Amino acid sequence: MPLIHFLRENARWIIGGFLLTFFSSFGQTFFIALSAGEIRAEFGLSHGQFGGLYMIATLASALTLPQLGKVVDRYSIAMVATFVIPALMLATVSMALASNVVWLGVTIYALRLFGQGMMTHIAMTAMGRWFSAQRGRAVSLATLGHQGGEAVLPSAFVFAAYALGWRGTWLASAAVLALVAWPVIYLLMRQARMPRASDGPERLVVAHEWTRAEVMRDPMFWLCLGGILAPGFIGTTVFFHQVYLSELRGWPVSVFASAYLIMSSMTIIFALIAGQLIDRFSAIRILPSFLVPLAASCLVLATTASPWGAYVFMALMGISYGFSSTLFGALWPELYGTRHLGSIRAVVVALMVLATAVGPGLTGWLIDAGVSYPAQIGAMGVYCLIAVGLMMFVSLRVRGRNAVLT
């Protein structure tokens, strides 16, 4: 189906998914970090203290998400959104009003849970459940909201903070959620979409609808996580310690900063490419591929002393991020069906959040222990190469136990 025709028929659901991921930005690290300097100054926190508080709040949100995420299987997408968006709105108001460290920690927990966690969870569950043969395309378009938020909101925050102050900007964020996100997303998503025969045949059909308890007992699930958790762990780790790596290499700090545009561009391009490939071949067939550029990116960064290594790393990381952002939204329905998709995805998202929280701390501890940071990055690349073989094994086993349609 041509893209224009697909968008014309499904605009309301695709735009709704895009807006959910776009407004999840209010709970994403990049947006919260825009206030980090002011927060540390007003609350008297060091970099380590604020980082520790942020890690605790993020881990707490990851522990909560598996239980809260199940509501997507019990209630409609629109109904869950009408609960989650106001909760995120209240969290943004709380950030504007926070007056002590405990209040701040609870606020960050709420931002992470309802923003990064639930808003993205709702969007990907909806795309996975409402589309079948065109699932890859739907997921790839909806997930572009993340890149849209990263492109637009930092500049908007800086401009607003100049006029309103950082606390006033968080109040303005709440107003945007109340006046735009809440009513628009509800109107777009209130009518659920049913997969249609005109979408084309689905490439892979599960033998039965798995419950979350069954998934947790499935060895393929845990083997699959060996690859799925790698991009978040590696990306967060490298970005968190980018200043330290720049100091080791003698690079200006601007090298990494200027390379983000390359990564974002590659992420968008390859998210859309991945959507096309998934619809043609199925997510499980292309599962091993997303780790190849990630492995190459780590090996380049670990062995290259010239600044061009950072640009190559970011380009390859963008390819992997693009593939994984679409793949992770389409994979779980193919593996386990859609009936309990919300419960299953909630566990996966929680583990992904956990991996992003652990990565910077673990590598920081190894750095303090005298372990070479470039060697750590190289080890991550070697791990990814091993995981490619693991994902090939998972792909073959899952395709063997499910009914393949041609």
N, C-alpha and C positions, 0 to 999 in steps of 0.2 A: 504494500500500500504506500503510495507516495506520501512524503512527510506533510505536505500542505493539506492533503485530503485527511490524513490522520489527525492533524491539529484541528481542522475544521470540525470533525466529528466528535473530538474528545477535549475540546479546549477547556471546558469548565473544570474537568478533573485534573488535567495537566497543570493548569494555572493554579488550582487549589494546592496541588502537591508542591509546586514551585514556591508558592507563598509560605507554606508551612516550613520548608527548609530555609527559605530566606529569613523568616522571622525567628527561626531557631538561633540566629546569630546573636540575639540578646543574651543567650546563655553559653555562647562559645568563648573559648579562651581568648581569641584575638580581640573580641569586643570588650570583655571584662578588663583585659590588660591595658586598654586605652586609659583606664582610670588608675592604673597601678601606682604611678608616682604620687598622685594626690592621696590615694588611700594610705600608702605607707607613711606619708608625711602627717596626715591628720590623726592616724591611730598609733603613730610612733613605732611602726613595725620595720624591722630590717628586711632585706631581700629574702633571707632564709626563713624568717618568721612568717612573712606573707606567703612564701612558697609552701611552707608546711601547712598553714591554714588552708590554702587552696587545695592541696593534695588531700587533706582530711575530708574537706567538704565534697570533693569530687569522688573519693572512695565511698563516702556515705551515700551519694546519689546513685552510684553504681550498685550498691547493695539494695537500695530501695526499688530500683527500676524493674527487676524481675517480677516483683509482686504487683506494682502499679501498672506495668505494661500489659498485664493480662486483661485489663478492662476493654482493650480493643477487640477481644474475642467475644465479649458479652454485650457490648453496646455499639451503636453505630459510630462510624468515623466522625460524623458531624456532632454527635452528642459528646463524644470524648473531647473533641476540639473545643466545644463550648465550655468545658471544664478546664482544660489545660491552658488555653490562651489567657483567661482571666487570672489563673494562678501565676503564670509568667508575668503578667501585668503587675500583680501585687508584689512580686519579687523585685521588679524594677523600681517600684515605689519604695520598697523597703531599702534598696541600695541608696536611694536618695536621702533617706531619713536615718540610716544606721548611725548610732552614736557610741557604740562600744564594740569590742572585738567579738564577743559572743554573738551579738546581733549581726555583725558582719559575716561571721562564719555561717550562721543559719541562712542568711540572704544568699551567699554564694552557693550553698547547698541547693536552695530552691531554684536559682538561676540555672545551675547545671542540670538538675533533675527535669525541670519543665521545659527549659530551652534546648540545650544540646540533646538531652535524652528523649523526652516525650514528643516534642514537635517533630523531630526527625523520625522517630519511631512510628508516629501516626502516618506520616507521609509515605514512608516505604512500605508499611503494612497495607495501606490503601492501594498503592500501585501494584503491589504483588498480588493482592486479592482480586482487584477489579479488572486486571488485564491478564491474558494468557499468552497467545501467540505474539502479541505486541508488547509483552511485559518489559523486555529489554529497552525498547524505545521509550516507553512510559517512564521507567525508572531513570533513564539517562537524562530525560528532559526535566523531571522533577528535581533531581539532585543538583541541577545547575543553580538552584536557589542558594546553595552554599557558596558557590563562586560569586554569585551576584551580591550576596551580603558582604563577602570579603572585599569586593571591588568598590562598593558604594558606601558602606556604613562607616569605615574609618574616617574618610574625609568628612562625611556628614557630622560625625561625632566631634571632630576637631573644630569645625565651623560653629556647631551649636555650643560647644564648651566655651568658645571665645565670647559668645554673647550671653550665655546662661550660666556658665560655671559647670563643673563636672556633675554636681548634684542636680542642678536644673536640667541637664541633658538627660539624666536617667528618668526624671519626671516626664520630659518630652517623649522619651521612648515609651513610657507607659501610655501616654496619650495616643501615640501612633498605634499601639497594640489595641487600644480600646476603640478608636475611631475607624481604623482601617482593617487591621488583621482580623479582629473578632467578627465583625459583620460580614466582611467579604468572603473569608474562608468558609464561614457557615453557609452562606448562600450558594457558594460553588460546590460544596461537598455534601449538602443535605440530601441530595439524590444519589444513592449508590449506583455504581455502574456494574452491570453484569457482563462477563466475557461473552463475546458474540462469535457466531460461526463465521461471520464475514471477516473477522480478524485473521483467519487462517488456522491451520492445524497447530496445536501445541507440540513442541518437539519431544518433550519428556513428560510422562505422566507417572505419578507415584502409584505404587501398588495399593497402598491404603493411606488414609489420613492419620498421621502420627500425632500422638499426644506429647506434651512436653516431657512427661515422665519416661515415655518410650525413647524420645530423642536423647535424654540424658543417659540412657543405658546403651545407646548405639555407639560402638567403637568408631564408626566413620565420622561421627560428629566431632569427637575429640581429636581425631587425626586431622580433620578439616581445619579445626581451629589453629593447628600448628602453622598453617599458612595464613589464615584469615587475620590473625592478630599481629602479624609482622609489620604491615605498613604503618599502622598507628603507633606501635612501639618504636619503630625505627625513625619515622618522621618526627614524632614529638621529641625524641631523644636528641636528634641532630639539631633541630631548631632551637631546643632549649639551651644547648651548649655551643651554639654557633659562634658566640663571641670568644669563648675559650679556644675553639678550633682556629678561628681567625688569628688569634694571638700566637698560637703554635706555628702557623704557616707564615706569619708576618703579613697577612692580608689586611687591607682596610675593612672596617666593619661594613662599609657600603657595598662590598662585593656581594654578600648574601642578600642584603636588602634589595639591591638592584636585580637580583636573579629571581625574585618572587614573581615578577610579571611573566617570566618564561615558564615557571612552574604552573601558574594559573592558566596560561594559554594552552599548555599541553594537557592539563587536566580536563579542560572543557572539550578540546578536540577529541581526546581519546575516550572520554565518557560517552560521547555521541557515537564514536566508532564501535565501542564495546556494545552499545545498545543494538546496533545493526548486526553485529556478529552473534550476539546472544539469540536474537530472534531467528537467525538463520541456522545456527548450529546447536543452541541451548547453552545455558550457563555452565552446566557441569562439564561440557566438552572443552570449554575454554578456560576452565578453572586453573590448570597449571601455568597458564601463560602470564598471569599478572605479576608473578614473582620474578620473572626473568629480567625486566628492566630495573626492578628494585635491587636485585643482586648486583647488576652491573653498576648501578649508581653508587652503591656502597663501596665496591672495589675501586672505582675511579676516585672517589673522595679519599679513601684510605691511602692511596698510593701516589697521589698527585700533589705536588707542592706549589704548582702554579695556580693563579686565580681562575684560569679557565676550567679547572676541575670543579669549582663550585657551580659554574654555569651548566656544565654537563650533568653534574649530579642533580641539579634542580630540574633540568629537562627530563631526565630519565625518571626522576621521582614523580614528575607530573604525569608521565605516561602510566606509571603504576597506579597512581592515585586515581586517574581517570578510569582505568579499567576496573579497579577495585570498587570505586564509588557506585558504579552501575552493577557490577557483578554481585556485590553483597546484597543488593536489593532484590535481585532476581533469583539468586541461588537457592534460598531456603524454601520457596514454594516448590521448586523442582525436586528438592531432596525430601521434603516432608509434607507437602500439601499446603492448603490454605485454611483449613478449618480451625487450626490452633496456631496460626501464623503469628498472631500478636504475642502469645505466651512464649513461643520459641524465639522470636526476634528480640524480645525483651532480655532474655538470658544472654544472647549473642552481643547485643549492644552493651550490656553491663560488663561483660568480659572485655570488650574492646575499650571501654572507658577505663577499666582496671589496668589494662596493658599500657595505656597512655599515661596513667598516673605513676605506674611502677618504673617505666623506662628511664626518665630523667634521674630519679632517685638512685636506682641501681647503678647506672653508669657513673653518676657523681660519686658514689661510694667507691667504685673501682678506681676512678681518677685519684681520689684521696689516698687510696691504697697503693698508688704508684703504677697502676696498669695503664699502658699507653692508650690514649684515646683513639688515635688513628688505628691501632691494632684492634680495638673494640669494634670500630666501624667495619674493618675488614672481616672480623669474625661474623658480624651481622650479614655481610654479603655471602660468606660461605654457608651460613645457616640457610639463607634464601635458596641457594642452589640445591642444598639437600632437600629443602621443603618442596622444590619443584617436583622431584621424584616422588615425594610423599603425596602431593596433590594428583599426580598421574595415577598412582595406585588408588586413591579415593575415587577419582573419576571413573576408572574402569570398574571398580566394585559397585558403585552406585548405579551406573548404567546397566550393569548386569542384573541387578535386583529389581529395577524398574522396567516398565514397558516402554520401549522406544518406538515413537511413531515416525514414519518417514512419508 
